[in-house]
Amino acid sequence: MARILIADDEQGIREIVKKYGEYEGFTVLEAKNGEETLQICREESPDVVILDIMMPKTDGFKVLSEIRRFSSCPVIMLSARGEEYDRLHGFELGADDYVVKPFSPRELIMRVKVAVSRSVKESSKPENRLLEAGHEHYRVKGFVVDYTSRKLYVDGSEKDLTFKEYELLVYLIANKNIALTRDQILSAIWGYDYYGEERTLDTHVKMLRSCMGPYRDMITTLRGVGYRFDEEKA
């Protein structure tokens, strides 16, 4: 059965969630602050995280942002506040759901069930089955870059990239939505003392786009400037 992590500094909330979760067959882990939450997420890889926003040491938003650096597990945010800003900010950081306190523990566990079901369906997709547990990765739809193994998957199919093509792709993703000049890219990928032709960059972009298939439009050409990585074009 799936494992859920309830991260909240209020012991009473952790206990009630654990009671209902275990009744439904889940294994329930607990964390009382942000640091414990991150440690458990890294060491135990829970299937779902129920994350309170207002926690000591590290708040829920910062914890969520850090979790998304190494895990795509579903995260349900808890908050005593129901402001639209909090909800939108949580979703922007990668939250999957949002529950306002006080809440029905039965409804919360039902939301956990839905999150687990969706996660199972998502992990069954070809491009996601190829990712090993714990691998750091970047994903937009069926476009997946596995940073740990330095591999690119396009709709479940592994693509062969040269060393420079991979480095170029990672650099563009790291600077997504930023207009990068040719000089900036050449300096970052080929070195500040590179004296070759700028056409070298254009050629590599052309080959990289070819490997990206239906996601090739994410690399936008900026005439007279350089390139920009636009993930919304996926």
Secondary structure as UniProt FT lines:
FT   STRAND          3..7
FT   HELIX           11..23
FT   TURN            24..25
FT   STRAND          27..31
FT   HELIX           34..44
FT   STRAND          48..52
FT   HELIX           60..67
FT   TURN            68..70
FT   STRAND          75..79
FT   HELIX           84..93
FT   STRAND          97..100
FT   HELIX           105..123
FT   HELIX           126..129
FT   TURN            133..134
FT   STRAND          137..140
FT   TURN            141..142
FT   STRAND          143..146
FT   TURN            147..150
FT   STRAND          151..154
FT   TURN            155..156
FT   STRAND          157..159
FT   HELIX           163..174
FT   TURN            175..177
FT   STRAND          180..181
FT   HELIX           182..190
FT   TURN            192..193
FT   HELIX           199..212
FT   HELIX           213..218
FT   STRAND          219..222
FT   TURN            223..225
FT   STRAND          226..229
FT   HELIX           231..233
//
